[in-house]
Amino acid sequence: MTEPTIYELSSPGRTGVRFPEPDVPLTHLPQSLMREQLPLPELSEMDVIRHFTHLSSLNYCIDGGLYPLGSCTMKYNPKINEETARLEGFAYTHPLQPEVTIQGNLALMYDLQETLKEVAGFAAVTLQPAAGAQGEFTGVMIIRDYHRSRGDAKRTKILIPDSAHGTNPATSAMSGFEVVALPSDARGNVDLAKLREVCDDTVAGLMLTNPNTLGIFDENVVEVINIVHQAGGLVYGDGANLNALLGIVRPGDLGIDIMHFNLHKTFSTPHGGGGPGSGPVGVAAHLADFLPTPLVGILEKATADLPPLYGFIKPPKSIGRVKSFFGQFGMFVRAYTYIRMHGPEGLRKVS
C-alpha cells in the first residue's frame, strides 16, 4: 500500500495550530522581504501524525522482525537500555559543562572503561572512537606511533589474513601502510608457513579477526601472535566477533596488543539506522600512553565522606583526538546497562 506525499494530502485552509492573539505591538516585515507565495502543505495535526506514523510502520525494524544485517551484529536492543539512556541526569547534560557538574556521567564512563578492560584483558581502554571502523583506525594509528616512538620507521607493512574483517585492509591503507594479504590454510586458519615467510623487520603489525569471517576459531592463534611478536610487530584484534569469546577467553590474555569493541555487536546498543555507533579500543600496558585524549580518570580518591572526583586525563604520548568531545555517551549508557544487567555469569551465557 502506498502513502501519498504530504503535499498530496494538503487541503487549502487547514491548519494544525492556532496562535493566541499577540499581547505586544505588531511589527510588519518590509515588503521587500515578503514572498508572494509560500507553498507549504496545509494539514491538521492529526493528518500529520497519521501520515508520518504510517510511513514509520513501513520501515523494517527490530520490533517487527529479525534484524538481518551482519553476521556479527547483535539483533536485540533491550528496552531498559532506552529507559536508562533517557534519565534526565544523562540525557540533559552537555559535554561543555564543568567536570564537577557531570560526575555521574564520568563515573559511568570510568566504570565502563574498567569493565571493558576486565572483559577483554587489557591495561587501558578509550571510549572515544565513534564506530568500529574508527576504532580500527585508532588502533592502527597507535601501532604507527608506537613504532615511530622507538625510531623504527622502516615498519611500513600490515599483514591482513584473507579471512579478516573486510574493513581491515582499508583501515591500514588509510593509515599509510602497505597491505600484505595472508592466505588461509586448508582448515581456514592463517597459513603459518606464509606468515613466517613475510614476517620481517618491515612488518608493523597483523590485523586478526578471531573467530574469523569463515566462522572458524583459528587453531593456531597463540602461535600466530608469537610469530608476529618475535618479528617485532604488534597484533591487532578485530572485535567484530567478540560475542563468541565473551566470558570464555580474554583476547589480551592470548597476547593481542590492541582490540576494538563494537558496542552494537557485543553489548546491545542500536545499529545502523538506530545508531550512532561506538568503537572503544583496548590496549596492552606498553601501548596505554598512546591512547586518544582524553581518558576518564580519578583525580581525587574517595574518602570516608566523599566519593571519588572524576575528570579527564591525557596520556603522555597520545595520538590526539579521534572524535569531538568524549565519544557517543548515549551508547555508553546503553552498553553499561546491558553489562550490569547480566553480570559476569550472564555475559558468559551470551556466548
C-alpha positions, 0 to 999 in steps of 0.5 A: 500500500502506498502513502501519498506525499504530504503535499498530496494530502494538503487541503487549502485552509487547514491548519494544525495550530492556532496562535493566541492573539499577540499581547505586544505591538505588531511589527510588519516585515518590509515588503521587500522581504515578503514572498508572494507565495509560500507553498507549504502543505496545509494539514491538521495535526492529526493528518500529520501524525497519521501520515508520518506514523504510517510511513514509520510502520513501513520501515523494517525494524527490530520490533517487527522482525529479525534484524538481518544485517551482519553476521556479527551484529547483535539483533536485540536492543533491550528496552531498559537500555532506552529507559536508562539512556533517557534519565534526565541526569544523562540525557540533559547534560552537555559535554561543555559543562564543568567536570564537577557538574557531570560526575555521574556521567564520568563515573559511568564512563570510568566504570565502563572503561574498567569493565571493558578492560576486565572483559577483554584483558587489557591495561587501558581502554578509550571510549572515544572512537565513534564506530568500529571502523574508527576504532580500527583506525585508532588502533592502527594509528597507535601501532604507527606511533608506537613504532615511530616512538622507538625510531623504527620507521622502516615498519611500513607493512600490515599483514591482513589474513584473507579471512579478516574483517573486510574493513581491515585492509582499508583501515591500514591503507588509510593509515599509510601502510602497505597491505600484505594479504595472508592466505588461509590454510586448508582448515581456514586458519592463517597459513603459518608457513606464509606468515613466517615467510613475510614476517620481517623487520618491515612488518608493523603489525597483523590485523586478526579477526578471531573467530574469523569471517569463515566462522572458524576459531583459528587453531593456531592463534597463540602461535600466530601472535608469537610469530608476529611478536618475535618479528617485532610487530604488534597484533591487532584484534578485530572485535567484530566477533567478540560475542563468541569469546565473551566470558570464555577467553580474554583476547589480551590474555592470548597476547593481542596488543590492541582490540576494538569493541563494537558496542552494537555487536557485543553489548546491545546498543542500536545499529545502523539506522538506530545508531550512532555507533561506538568503537572503544579500543583496548590496549596492552600496558606498553601501548596505554600512553598512546591512547586518544585524549582524553581518558576518564580518570580519578583525580581525587580518591574517595574518602570516608565522606566523599566519593571519588572526583572524576575528570579527564586525563591525557596520556603522555604520548597520545595520538590526539583526538579521534572524535569531538568531545568524549565519544557517543555517551548515549551508547555508553549508557546503553552498553553499561546497562546491558553489562550490569544487567547480566553480570559476569555469569550472564555475559558468559551465557551470551556466548 
